[in-house]
Amino acid sequence: MYIKVTVDLRNYSEKEIDLRLSDQYTVRKFIDIVWEVEKLNQQRREGDYIRIENKARILAGDQILGDHGVTNGDRLVIL
């Protein structure tokens, strides 16, 4: 299923973007997509973690978005 999420890049570029993507991506692939779309040159932090800000949940790089509660309208912060 496709979901629409807001990505908060406050730890890297003080920017927010809206994305529509599959909920079957892993967190690591999701971060790869964000880096590619935004053409970020900064080095990523080790571990590939995101926080679902509106649900107070943290996900690691190998976890699948949809399996861990990421749904339409969520706000994801890349840590």
C-alpha positions, 0 to 999 in steps of 0.5 A: 500500500502507498502512504503519504508521509512528511519527512523532517530533516531537521538534523541535516538540513532544516527542511521538511518534505512530503513523500508518497511511497510504499509502506513495504520499504525498510527504514534504510531504503526509505532513508536512501530514497530521501537522500536521493530525492533531496540530493543531500551531500551530508554523511548519514549517521550510523544505524539508520534510525527514524522516529515516528514523531506523532506516535512516539516510536523509533524504528531501526534500519532493517524494520519495514515501515508498514509492519511497525505502524507507519501510516498515512499522515505520519511525520517521520524524523530521520535521526 
